[in-house]
């Protein structure tokens, strides 16, 4: 049995920045959720897809018109953060999200183990296969010499003796031991695959949410909002190569600005606190 490949994450997705900064947007604090979404030409269903993708994948899920967020002043960006994260949290706590996550986790997990091999069934199948071959060979007896027939009959007799010894003698015990060891190895392989699955896709979807929130809080802990940008090859990059080498999530926090990022951090910490209070690690 070959275990299905368990997906690995090389860079944790930050749902806070991906959903808040570029996936959803609004410029006015008094607009309702549907107006926020309509302004960007994005449906609530597509917004949920962006949220789910941002939690699941190691790439940012982009949806909607990010120019709205870029053009917004700091107060409107803060309002956007709270709106988007409230939408994200509501969906992440829904049965729909839980079901989708369970389906995704199962699809990336190892195949179920087959039942342990039954020695009697294996031996019976082996004997039946042999006897079926004998029947087919007998149909060709009119095409061979009597001497050849005798040779075949003696060979079949010897084979039946060996099968009987395998079914009833010490070799049966050897076969049982070999099959048991083989199955034990399959069980160990699956256990290891399940541990790997649990590390990447925890059984409780809330644990994945908590992991993403913690990662965002770590990434956004120190942001050099006063960092200098320069023009290079037609693009604006950080003058400091060390900052330019930082993860994309950090750069998104920089572009979002301190008020919006701090609002996201407060929301994320409160959400994480609620998950901890519910026993989620």
PyMOL commands that set and color helices and strands:
alter all, ss='L'
color gray80, all
select helices_A, chain A and resi 15-23+33-39+44-56+67-71+74-92+95-107+119-138+141-143+146-168+170-200+205-219+241-244+248-256+258-277
alter helices_A, ss='H'
color red, helices_A
select strands_A, chain A and resi 229-232+235-238
alter strands_A, ss='S'
color yellow, strands_A
deselect
rebuild
show_as cartoon
